[in-house]
Amino acid sequence: MTTTAPPGTGALPVPAAPPTATPGRLGRFRAGGSGLVFVLPFLLLFVLFLVWPVVQGLWMSFTDSSLALRDTAFVGFDNYAEALGDPDVWSSLGNTVFFTVISSVPLVLVALVMALLVHSGLAGQWAWRLAFFAPYLLPVTVVTLVFTWLYQPDLGFANQFLGALGTDPVGWLSDESVAMWSIAALTVWWTVGFNFLLYLSALQSLPSAFDEAAALDGAGAWRRLWSITLPQLRRTTVLVAMLQVLASLKVFDQIYILTKGGPNASTRPVLEYVYDVGFTGYRLGYASAVSYLFFALIIVVSLVQLRLFRRED
């Protein structure tokens, strides 16, 4: 359809705009459903491998489910009551908290120092970055094998070094008072590269105007570090601390491979106790109850951390 110009104007006919059709209900459904088609595979995998196991495990914690028995009976909160009164649960929880404290603090501080050293402009920065981050890329089996040889009582490098200094050898993995510290040292060496990378990224994104202005005013390097750089890294420190505490609470791999919770269960964390009860003692229901109590504890710790850090901000 065209519109005609008035006579005598000499203008060409201008085509009229086509009528716009409002999308019907079916069209709106197709437009909105196209995104669901792309999201559906992820949702199916999410429900199948995360939501359903969580629901199934929660139900199992209220039963006497066992690998040795075919029949399962509902027992209510009996498993939870037994777990709260189990001294092995509390001792393994104490080991977990102790490991979290002695590993999280150096993993934050050492990572910060490493990032500051690299950011200060050391020669050969690519070599320093590779050396600091490379251990994080190693699998846990390789790391534990290396430290098993380092901690070997007779031929290990650690005791050989102490012997050269005239000191008696140490049972790095056999002494109850030393074993957890040895595992924490392994963990710091292995995983500090990730926190180092977070700090280094934060340092490189900081504006240089404040530091340059302070330098012009006569502030020294330490003064600029304490008054300008570290306050600007507060949010990164909060993130690193939260991630590290949660990761340390979930420790399992390196302890299980190195000591299997020994000696005398002095290094057994909660997750290893859950594994021992569920797959060695065949008590899946009780193991599920312990794991959900520990899950609730992690949620509480996370909420407390968020509240404290928000209050500081």
N, C-alpha and C positions, 0 to 999 in steps of 0.2 A: 504494500500500500504506500503510495506517494502523495505528498501534498503539493499542490500547484501554487506557483508564485503569483502575486497580483499582476494583472496586465500592465505592460509599460515599464516594468522594473528591470526586465532583462535578466533576472536571476534564474538560475537553473532550478529545476525541481529538487527538493530536498526529501530524501526518503524518511519516512516516519519510523520512530523507534519501535521495535517489535514489542508486543505486550509481554511483561514479565509474569512468569507463572510462579505462584507460591508453591513451595514443595509440600506435597501431601504427607500424610502420616507414614506411608510406606517409604517415601524418599528420606524422611528424617531418620527412620529406623535403619535404612541402609547406610546412611552417612555416619551414624553413631556406631553401628555394628561393625564397620570396617576396622576400627581400632581394636575391637574385641578379638577379631580373628588373629591379629598379630600378638596380642597379650595372652591368648588362651594357652599356647604351649607352655609358657612360663608358669602360668597359674596351675596347670595340671602337674607339672614337676614340683612346684612349691607345695601343693597340697599333698602330693604323693610321698615326697621325701622329707617334708618338714612338719606340716600340720598334722598329718595322720600319725606319724611316729610319736609326736608330743601327746596327742590325745590317747593313743594306745598305751604309752608308757604311764600316763596319769591314771588310767583305769587299772593298769597292772599293779600300781602301787597300793591299791585297795584290795588286792587279792593275794592268795598264797601261791601264786604262779611259780613253777619250778621246772627246770630242765629235766629233773628226774621223775616228775609226776605228770601223768596225762590229764588228770582232772584238776580243775581250778575252782576254788571256793572264794566267795566274797568275805573279807575279814574286816572291812571298815578301816578304822584308824589304828588298828593294832600294829601294823608295820611302822607307822610314824611314832607311836608311843614307845615301841621297842628301840627305834633308832635314837630317840632323845635320851634314853637311858643306857645306851650302849657305850661303854668306855672306849672301845676301839674307834667309834665315830668321833668322839671328842679328841682323842689323841691324834688321829689323822687330820682333823680340822686344825688342831694346834700346829702340826707340822706344816700345813698349807699356809697358815697365817705367818708363821715364822719365815718360811721361804719367800713369801710375798714381800715382807718387810726388808729382808737382807738383799733381795734382788732388785726390787723396784727403785729403791733410793739410788744405788750406783748406776742403774740403767738410765736414770734421768740425768744425774749430774755428769757422768762420764760422757754421755751423748752431747750434752751442752758444751763441755770443754772441747771435745773433738770438733764440733761444728765451729766454735769460736777460733780454734787454731787454723782450720782450713780457710775460714772466711777472712782471717787476718792477712792473707796473701803469702802463704808459705810457698817456697819454690817447689815445682813439680806437683801442683795441686791434683792433677789427674791420678798420680800415684797414691797420694794420701786418700783420696776419695775411694779408690779401688781397694786399698788396704783396709779401710774402715768398714766398707759395706760388703766386701766379698764374703766374709764368714756367714752373713745372713742368708746367702744363697745356697749354703751347703745343707744337705738333708741331715736329719737328726741322727741317723745311723752312722754317718761319716764322722760327725762331731763327737759322738759318744765313743766311737772306736779310737779316735785320736787321743781323747782325754783318758781313756782306759789305759793306754800305753804311758801317757804322761804321769798318771797316778799309780802306776805299777809299783808295788812295794820295794822290789829289789833293783830292777833295771830302769825304772821310770826316771824321766828327766827331773821331776820335782825333787825326789829323794836324792838323786845324784848331785843336784845343785846344793841341797842342804848338807850333804856329806862333804862337799868341797869347802863349805863354810864351817865345818866341824860340828854340825848339829845332828842330833839323832833323827833317824827316819820317822816319817809320820804315816799313819794308816789313813790315807786320804779318803778311802771309801769303806774302811773297816772299823774306824773309830767313830763311835756314836756322837761325840762332841765335834767332830770335824767333817763328817760326811756331808751334811747339809750345806756347809760353807763351800765345800768342793763343788757341789752341784750348782750352787749359786754363781761361783766363779765361771764355770762352764757356760751358764746361761747368759751371763753378762758379755762374755767374749763372743758368743754366738749371735745374740739378738740385738746388741747395741747399735748395729748399723742402721736398723730401721728408724730408731729414734734420732740418730745422727742425721739421717736424710731429712726428717721433718724439721729439725732445728736449722739445718743448712738452708733449706728452702725458705724458711721464715726469715732468716738473716738476710738473704739475698733480696727479699721483697721489702725490707725496711727502707723508708726514705732516708737519704743521706744528709738532708738539709739540717736536721737537728744536731747530728754529730759534727758536721762542719762548723755550724754556728758555735757550738760549745768549744771546739778546738780554737776558733778565732778569739774566743773570750778567755783563753788560757787554761781550759780544763785539760787535765792529763788523761792518759789512756784508761787508767783504772776508774777515774771519776766518770768518764763518759760511759764506761761499761756499766757501772752500778746505777747511774742516774738516768741514762738514756736508753742503752741497748736492752738491758734486762727487763725494765718495766714494759718495753714494747713487745717482749717475748712472753708476757704473762699468759696470753690466751693459748699460745703454742705449748707452754709448759703445762697448762691445765689439760689440754688434749693428750699430751704425751703421758702425763701421770695417770689419767683415767684409763687409757688404753693399756698401759703397763700393769696397773693393778689388776685389771680384769684378766689379762693374759697370764699373770703369775698365779692368780687364784685357780686357773684351769690347768696348771702344770701336770703333766703325766709322762710324756714320751721319754725325756732324758732320764728321769728318775727310774722309770720301769726298766729301761735298758741297762743303766749303770748299776743300780743296787737292788732293783725289785723291791724297794721299800725298806731294805735292811740298812745297817745291822739292827736286829731286834725291833723292826718297824719304826726306827727313829727317823726315817726319811719318807715314810709312806704317806702320800697325800690322800685327800678325800676321793679323788677320781680313781686312784688305784685300789682303794678299799672297796669302792663300788664294783670295780672290775673283779676283784678277788671274790667278793660275796656272790656276785651274779654268775660268773663263768667258772669259778672254781668250787664255790659252795652250792651252785645251782639254784640259789634263792633269788629268782628274778623279781618277784614282788617286793621283797625287802630291799634289794638293791635299787629298785625304782624309787622307793620311798626315800632312801638316803639321798639319791641324786636330786629329787625334787626339793628336799629340804635345803640342799646346797644351792640349788637354783634360786630359791627364795632368798637365801643369804646374799647371793650375788646381786639380785635386784635391789635389796636394801642398801648394800654398799654403794651401788651405782647412784641411787637416789640421794644418799647422804653426800656423796662427792659432788653431785650437781648442785645441791643446796648450798654447800660450803663455798664452792667456787662462784656461784651466782652472788652470794653475799659479799665475797671479796670484790667482785666486779662492781 
